[in-house]
């Protein structure tokens, strides 16, 4: 039965209407639909979404493979505005309409975030965000360059909080547009001007919070590259803690707020004075403890007998030296006495053996003129000498009388 032939008397069954809707919707092709993600339920292999119209109170369920959701250039979360390429489908048994999603893209702010993410990945691949390029901030800058909007709350926060911490902090302020199409170009020019100023030791770029569109200029690629090439350390103080423009990643220091930037660029004078006072007290206490310890050590040393009466040690050693000297003298005297006795004995022995001793007893020795001793009367020459103990006499032989020997008696 055709639905056109249905009447009050001959109504069509509900299944016929359902089948007709299913057939009609099945012939529709895929369409691009803009909506908001009201709910998202991710399961293994498949995702179920509830899409809500941006103005009317209308919601339609949808589903897609997890790979479709993962292929999105930016993460999709509940509340995100999206554009989906989907094919409508009607399930007859329960009369439900749904969308089979084939592609999903972030829209509006999500699209901006996706573009920023792609730009971030490209710049990160070049190494612009690496920590090895970060320059340290000076401990106490002689000049602080500040780039901010004219008469802005960010300027007041940075200047006031910095001078509360360090009253003598000098500022070199350059005003620039902090949102809009000309914002990035103005900030780039201010950065170049302050970087060329030798009196500026650190540059602060400060702006209050805002929407993604308001903060978009601080993710401009030209601005990021100019800050990367800057020779002076740059502090980024853009927006609030959740806001992370690309300027935060390339800057040498990221401050969560303009007030936080003031705390980062100068030390707290009162805290430094307190720290210096504490350091002096610790040093004074340490020196006092050292002096007390050394004094106690000296007192302990002075209380020892050797230092209380230094002459005691000298006297004891002097007594030992005197005893040794006396012992040496006695030993030397005994040695000399023994040597004297030995010399006397040797002298007596020599004298006993000496021919002079014999001569002194009345004997004499006859010698030839050349000194040879005459042992026989037959050997006496015509002239000879007779030696006595105290001299000699030259004599002339008158005659020779030889005594008979035992051989002659025989």
Secondary structure as UniProt FT lines:
FT   HELIX           3..5
FT   HELIX           14..26
FT   STRAND          31..43
FT   TURN            44..45
FT   STRAND          46..52
FT   STRAND          59..65
FT   HELIX           66..70
FT   TURN            78..79
FT   STRAND          81..91
FT   TURN            92..95
FT   STRAND          96..106
FT   HELIX           109..125
FT   TURN            126..129
FT   HELIX           131..133
FT   STRAND          144..148
FT   TURN            150..151
FT   HELIX           153..165
FT   TURN            167..168
FT   STRAND          171..175
FT   TURN            181..182
FT   HELIX           183..195
FT   TURN            198..199
FT   STRAND          202..207
FT   HELIX           212..215
FT   HELIX           216..219
FT   HELIX           221..229
FT   STRAND          233..238
FT   TURN            241..242
FT   HELIX           246..250
FT   STRAND          253..254
FT   HELIX           258..265
FT   HELIX           269..302
FT   HELIX           305..308
FT   HELIX           310..353
FT   HELIX           355..360
FT   TURN            361..362
FT   STRAND          365..367
FT   TURN            369..370
FT   HELIX           377..379
FT   STRAND          383..388
FT   TURN            389..390
FT   STRAND          391..396
FT   HELIX           406..409
//
